[in-house]
Amino acid sequence: MKILAIHDGHNASVCLLDNGEIIYASQEERYTNVKNQGGLPIRCLEFIDITFDLNSIDEIIFVGNSMTTSDWTRTSILHSYKNSDTILNTIKQKIKNNTMIYSLYQSKKNIRNKYPEVYFHAKTMEHHLCHASTAYFGLGNYDDEILVITADGDGDLKSATASIGYKGNLEEIMSMPTKDSLGRLYSYITYLYNMVPYEHEYKIMGLAPYCNDKEKIQECKLKLKKIIDFSDDNSLQWKYLGKYPSIQNAGKEIKDIFYNTRFDVMAAAIQEFVEEIVVEWITRLIGHTGIKKVALAGGLFMNVKANMLISEIKELEDIFIFPSCGDESNVFGAVWHRYFQKTKSYPKRLEHFYFGTEIEIVEEELLQEAKINHWIVQKKDNIEKEIASLLAQGEIVGRVKGSMEFGARSLGNRAILANPSIDGIVKTINEMIKGRDFWMPFAPSLLEEDLEKYFQVNSKVLDYDYMIFTAYSHPNIRKYAKNALHPYDFTGRPQAVKKNQNSDYYNLLQYYKDITGESLILNTSYNLHGLPMVANMEQALYVFQNSKLKFLALNNYLIKKNNV
């Protein structure tokens, strides 16, 4: 049985499941080369039609019960936040808070006629049910009761839910409306930094540890508690307490809280505020349900620093967070949930995140491009060993090989790799290609068996495979690993690589360890600043040509520039 799920909102995506196993998943951005491309994922659907045949698919599900009306460009997102406290937007939010009127409002804006056959007999699935299903079925523990928690900015008039998962079924026990959205608050503060909501929240999180003005931070947090807080000591819900109909209209109110506040205080205050609210909420939910095994999903849990603190909750027994758990991953939950509904069989749990296409090399075109640009191209019998040797020598290497990873994180197959001990390597990578903000750290990949050598591992975390948790590093490894850690608090966002997930990348790390005695390397995504990770040979060569990278390992070809 084949089930296709489609997400046509921000960062559009698809996922195709065949008899309980995911056989393809991708984001539209990888085909259009537009970061977080929204709307109907036409290019993904074209690929599925060519490769798997849309007519062979038994069921098609759209994520969310409401039809999207935005084109989800950066311009339209910024415009919506700019006008968030206008009278027109207040009226719009009141309309949206009436489910029946909102459904009619959305249906009249339906622009889904570009691919009409996809919509014939297609079903929809509620937004937060999809989030919950990614966490529950991705974990794949059906014998125990699981407390499944979701939180994001907005989806089908909800911003957070809690459910109990058992024997393949999910029962929602509470939800919070959009008007109380904690995710929206964080996103609005991202906007106040002249950054892009839904995209740059991680920059605020990365900036927060640098501020140590505890008095000013506390002042801001007390002001924030006046607009969002729990109604009493036993409540399972926080509420928006401000003077507007919804947190989505409260732009002026939020600006007033941070008037004349230093940028670093602002970042630290919102980060600590969100951490404290969410940790308290989950602690209360564990106490209320008596369930200590927890699975999380939704964009709020892309906050890896908050995730670390959640994992330290005393009452918690173990924790799983779905990787890259923004709206783009809802397609996984949709296909898994529907498969169980139809068959009463459990789908295959998440074991890796490499669901995209492999790089197809057209050797004649590669050699022609190399000739034009005066590159040296060599086909290697063991490209992983070559990369490890170059890294040990202090070189920076692009690696594009194997099935493309889904989501926001490089997991080694579309990656820029480096030795983290080299002085100035972060500045070099930024000047070469990445252009990241100076305060933002890069992340480490390492062999799974070496995880405890480098990091203070929390045994409650079920895996560190997907860069969704941070952990404190051990002091004795910081000199070596410094450029793959946060430079202020020495936390890292590790990818513990298992051989059964990615044998080629695992072997690369093992070769590097054989040479250096260390298996930890710096890993960041292979892309130009502001663009998504590459999906094909043309994009990979474009990035190489338009950066100052000296080496690119493209499948089994090692490409070297002569003029760098």
Helices and strands as residue ranges (DSSP letters): E 2-7, E 13-18, E 21-27, H 29-32, H 42-51, G 54-56, E 59-63, H 74-82, H 87-96, H 99-107, G 112-114, H 116-119, E 123-125, H 127-139, E 146-155, E 158-166, E 169-177, G 178-180, H 182-192, H 201-207, G 208-210, H 214-225, E 228-230, E 238-240, G 247-249, H 251-257, H 263-289, E 293-297, G 299-302, H 304-311, E 318-321, G 327-329, H 330-343, H 363-373, E 375-379, H 383-392, E 397-400, E 414-418, H 425-429, I 430-434, E 443-447, G 448-450, H 451-454, E 471-472, G 475-477, H 478-481, G 482-484, E 491-492, E 495-497, H 503-516, E 521-525, H 537-545, E 551-554, E 557-561
